[in-house]
Structures are given as C-alpha cells and as structure tokens.
Amino acid sequence: MLIIPAIDLYEGKAVRLLKGDYAQMKVYEEVPARLLTRFQQEGASVVHVVDLQGARDGLTPNLPLITAMKAATGLFMQVGGGIRNMEVVSRYLEDAGVDRVIIGTAAVTDPGFVEQAVRRYQDKIAVGVDIRDGMVAIQGWTASSGLEAFAFCRRMEELGVKTIISTDISRDGALQGANSGLYQRLAEEISVNIIASGGVSSLDDVLALRRLGLYGAIVGKAYYEGTLSLRAAIEAAS
C-alpha cells in the first residue's frame, strides 16, 4: 500500500483545514515546494496536491505554483481541486506534466465529462469521493450532492474510473483515526484502486488499511503535527 503525503494549497501556501472548514485553517509551509524534498528524503514516491481555492470556487488559482512544483520534483503527482472541464484536465496533464488528476465536484454534476476524460486519458483520471453522513459532498465540501456515496462509487466504476480517492470528511484533520469500516465496505463493493483519506494518524491506522488491501492512504495533518513519521508509515505500509 502506498503512503501518500498531502499538500493542500491556499493562496500559494501549504495549509490544512479541520473537517473541511475553511474558517479553521492552519498554515504549515510558506513555500510548499520545500515539502517535496522532505517527502522524497523520507521515502515517498507519490504526492497528493489539492488546490483548496479551486475546489471551492471551480477555478485554478494555484496552477502556476503546481506547475513549478511538478517541474522541481521526480515524485508522481496527483492533483485535485477545480478540475471541471477538459481544458483544465489537459492543462494539468499535458502542459504542467502532472501524472494524475482528480475530478471531484464535476464527477457529480457532469458524469459525461468523467466518461470523456477517462476515454482520452485512461488511468490518469481519478475521482475524488468526499463523504459526509453517507452522502457525496461537493464544492470543496461546502455542499451536499444528495447522492448516496456507495452508489456513486459504483457508477464511477461503470464509467471506467480506475482510481477513487475517498475522504471521510468527519475525520479529516481531526487526528481521530481512519474510518476502516467505510474503506472495508468500499473495497467489498467496488474493484478499483481505493485511496483512503481522512484521519490517518497512527501506525495502527496504516496497518489496518493495509490489511484491507487498499491501493493507498493519504497522510496529512498527522505528518505536519509530527504525530506520525512518514518514513515509518511507508515502511509499515509496505
């Protein structure tokens, strides 16, 4: 199982939110590119980058920064936030050189877009499924789609999506542990690569998710707060 450190961008800085609340934001690094070197030194091979402004507003204000970050690292980079049309997909994958993009809100509002993107870029397309109270949240977690999460995941699999990044919003940034029950059910119901996100805060979490046979787990606040060693998590996951 891959351990994937996260960089959430807001106004060019690396930040973390608490349970998706933009009013509860903490800045961890003024120069996010510095984090890439640290991640590589600790053994990471993949990095997860989210443009929080893009996720909320549907724009790409941090695209120039992400392009520069990708040029400066050999890490596999997956990016989400504000990716809602084919033009933005191509700008990330072809112009910026990003390895995989994550479609979130637009996967709910325009499933035809997902189908088109998968047809053109295949496994370079992932879908982010952010879950609150069993429903898919959209627009940077600020609204509910009204769609039941597991049914939505099955629909994405039918469209050819190979990777789903599932976040339990209630656990994100709270250091309360990963929702293993959620990911176990996902693993039982769909046959795509599942990346768990939200609440991964200890080696016990890492081991529990590894036992489920997941493709990966994203580590965020626990790393930044120093409660989980990235190197130790990577070793445990492998």
HELIX and SHEET records of a PDB file:
HELIX    1   1 ALA A   33  GLN A   41  1                                   9    
HELIX    2   2 LEU A   52  ASP A   57  1                                   6    
HELIX    3   3 LEU A   63  ALA A   71  1                                   9    
HELIX    4   4 MET A   86  SER A   90  1                                   5    
HELIX    5   5 ARG A   91  ASP A   95  3                                   5    
HELIX    6   6 THR A  105  THR A  109  1                                   5    
HELIX    7   7 PRO A  111  TYR A  121  1                                  11    
HELIX    8   8 GLN A  122  LYS A  124  5                                   3    
HELIX    9   9 ALA A  149  GLU A  158  1                                  10    
HELIX   10  10 SER A  180  GLU A  189  1                                  10    
HELIX   11  11 LEU A  203  ARG A  211  1                                   9    
HELIX   12  12 LYS A  221  TYR A  224  1                                   4    
HELIX   13  13 LEU A  230  ALA A  237  1                                   8    
SHEET    1   A 9 ASP A  21  GLU A  29  0                                        
SHEET    2   A 9 LYS A  13  LEU A  18 -1                                        
SHEET    3   A 9 LEU A   2  TYR A  10 -1                                        
SHEET    4   A 9 VAL A  46  ASP A  51  1                                        
SHEET    5   A 9 PHE A  76  GLY A  80  1                                        
SHEET    6   A 9 ARG A 100  ILE A 103  1                                        
SHEET    7   A 9 ILE A 125  ARG A 132  1                                        
SHEET    8   A 9 MET A 135  ILE A 138 -1                                        
SHEET    9   A 9 ALA A 143  GLU A 148 -1                                        
SHEET    1   B 6 ASP A  21  GLU A  29  0                                        
SHEET    2   B 6 LYS A  13  LEU A  18 -1                                        
SHEET    3   B 6 LEU A   2  TYR A  10 -1                                        
SHEET    4   B 6 GLY A 216  VAL A 219  1                                        
SHEET    5   B 6 ASN A 193  SER A 197  1                                        
SHEET    6   B 6 THR A 163  ASP A 168  1                                        
END                                                                             
